[in-house]
Amino acid sequence: MNLIRRYFLSLLLLLFIHAAFAGKVDTVKTFSSAMNKTIKAVVIRPDSYAKNKVYPVFYLLHGYGGNYASWVNSVPQIVQASDTYQMIIVCADGGIGSWYFDSPLDPQWKYETYVSKELVSWVDVNYHTIASPAGRAIAGFSMGGHGALYLAIRHQDVFGAAGSLSGGVDFRPFPKNWEIARRLGTYANYPENWEKNTVINMLQQITPGALALLIDCGTEDFFYQVNKELHDKLLELHIAHDYISRPGAHNWPYWGNSIDFQMLYMNKFFHRTSNN
């Protein structure tokens, strides 16, 4: 009986410790001058966040139809991960279906500018961050997987690492899906917009050694083939990256598992760059 009692007391102590040391979640309001509107974000700080220390920042992007709260609501373990890895996590808002572009057709739609410049600058001003590519990583799922790679490739002076979970890394096979045509025009009428803004066609823009990359997609995902083709093209171009493929579909159970690998990967990136 004493052994059983000690076991449960130990279990309760572990649960208490786990609950006591978790990230602090802030829902903040940021302002986009480029779009002249206020946009919310979630910022998660380590429990031990201190003013005399600077922290790396991991930006997370949601998929089509989501918002700034998608990650923290669906994968709550990221709050604990902020404390475990001593990093700030920022969950950005991508306007439901922005694909994280600055639209060439709609001058009021500038989510590339917002995330890569305005949000990053706001976070650096309001939190104690490592304000360099060595201290910034970005990842996302689905539309956000495209967005993370897209923004990292176009802004290698901002982000040093990028990850994609089930990302829409080549959206040309899906010309009528997810409002992409609203941002770029139809593929039939504006093929150049689609060709130059799909991630798989942007790989030559990567400066050798500038980006740490982790690509992850399940074998039952409708984006699996385009992710496999992205992996093959990265190999062809001799661009260093990590690639994970395992059974799984386009859903939260897969992303909830995948984010653990992304966190570990980004933590290793931050430690590696801080020691250089």
MIKE-424047 format. One record per residue (C-alpha): residue in three letters; x, y, z. Coordinates in steps of 0.1 Angstrom, whole numbers, plus 5000, padded with zeros to 4 digits. Example, Ala and Ser with C-alpha at 12.3 -4.5 7.8 and 13.67 -1.06 7.14 Angstrom:
! MIKE-424047
ala512349555078;ser513749895071;
! end
This chain:
! MIKE-424047
met500050005000;asn502850235008;leu504550164975;ile501250254957;arg500850564977;arg504450674970;tyr503950604933;phe500850834931;leu502551104951;ser505551094928;leu503151104898;leu501351404913;leu504651574919;leu505751524883;leu502451664871;phe502851964894;ile506352034881;his505152004845;ala502252244851;ala504452484871;phe507052524844;ala505252614811;gly505352904787;lys503353214793;val500853284765;asp500253644753;thr497553734728;val498854054713;lys497654314688;thr500154434661;phe499654694635;ser500354654598;ser501154984581;ala501254804548;met497654694551;asn496454964575;lys494954724600;thr495454564634;ile496354194634;lys496453964664;ala499253714672;val500053464699;val503353504717;ile504553224740;arg507453314764;pro509353064785;asp508353054821;ser511853174831;tyr511653464806;ala514053744820;lys514954094809;asn518654024812;lys518553744786;val517853724749;tyr515953444733;pro515653284698;val512253314682;phe510353044663;tyr507553174641;leu504652934634;leu502252984604;his498752834601;gly497052664572;tyr494252784550;gly491152864569;gly493052914602;asn494253204622;tyr496753314649;ala495153084675;ser495152764654;trp498452634667;val498052694704;asn494452564704;ser495152244684;val498652164696;pro498852294732;gln502252114738;ile503952404721;val503352614753;gln505552364772;ala508052344744;ser508752724747;asp509952654782;thr511752324774;tyr513752484746;gln513952834760;met512652994729;ile509953254722;ile507153114699;val505153354678;cys501953224661;ala501253464632;asp497953534615;gly497853474577;gly494453624569;ile492653294565;gly493853244529;ser496753484522;trp499353214513;tyr501653474528;phe502153664496;asp502154034488;ser499454004462;pro500554134428;leu496854214421;asp495554354454;pro497754634469;gln495854594502;trp496954224506;lys500554224519;tyr501053934543;glu504653874531;thr505554234543;tyr503554184575;val505053864587;ser508653904575;lys509054274583;glu506354424604;leu505654134628;val509354054632;ser510154414640;trp507254434665;val508454124683;asp512054244684;val510954574699;asn508554424725;tyr510454114736;his514054024743;thr515153844712;ile518153744692;ala517453984664;ser519353814636;pro518853504613;ala520853304638;gly518053354663;arg514953324640;ala513253024625;ile509952984608;ala507652684601;gly504052614592;phe501552354580;ser499752324547;met499452684534;gly501752784563;gly504352524551;his504452704518;gly504553034536;ala507452944559;leu509652834530;tyr508553114508;leu509353384534;ala512653224544;ile513853194509;arg512853554501;his514253694534;gln517453504542;asp518553814560;val515653764585;phe515253384589;gly518053134593;ala515952814594;ala512652704579;gly510352404582;ser507352274563;leu504752034576;ser502551894548;gly503252214529;gly501652324497;val505152364482;asp503952354446;phe500452474442;arg500352474404;pro498552134404;phe495752294424;pro494752604403;lys491152624416;asn491752554453;trp492152754485;glu491653104469;ile495153114455;ala493653264423;arg492253554443;arg495853644453;leu497753564421;gly495053574394;thr493953264376;tyr496653034363;ala495253064328;asn495553444328;tyr498553504351;pro500853194347;glu503953404355;asn502553484390;trp502053124398;glu505453014384;lys507553264402;asn505653244436;thr505552864440;val508252744463;ile509552464441;asn510652714415;met512452934441;leu515152704452;gln517852854431;gln517453174452;ile518852994483;thr522353114492;pro524452804499;gly524452734536;ala522153024544;leu519052824555;ala518552514576;leu515552324561;leu513252054574;ile510651914551;asp507951674565;cys504951524548;gly502851214553;thr502550944526;glu498650974526;asp498751354522;phe497451504490;phe500551724491;tyr502851424493;gln503851414457;val504851774455;asn506851744487;lys508651434473;glu509351644441;leu510651924463;his512951684481;asp514251544448;lys514951894434;leu516751994466;leu518951694462;glu519551774425;leu520652124434;his522851994463;ile520952204488;ala521352064523;his518051974540;asp516351714562;tyr513351534548;ile510851324567;ser508251104552;arg506050854571;pro502550724572;gly500051004578;ala497451234563;his496751604561;asn495351654596;trp496151774632;pro497151434645;tyr500051434620;trp500951804626;gly500751754664;asn503351474660;ser505451664634;ile505851974654;asp507851784680;phe510451704654;gln510452064642;met510952204677;leu513951974682;tyr515452064649;met515052434654;asn516452404689;lys519552234675;phe519852504649;phe519752784675;his522352614697;arg524552544667;thr524452914655;ser524853054691;asn528152844694;asn529652964662;
! end
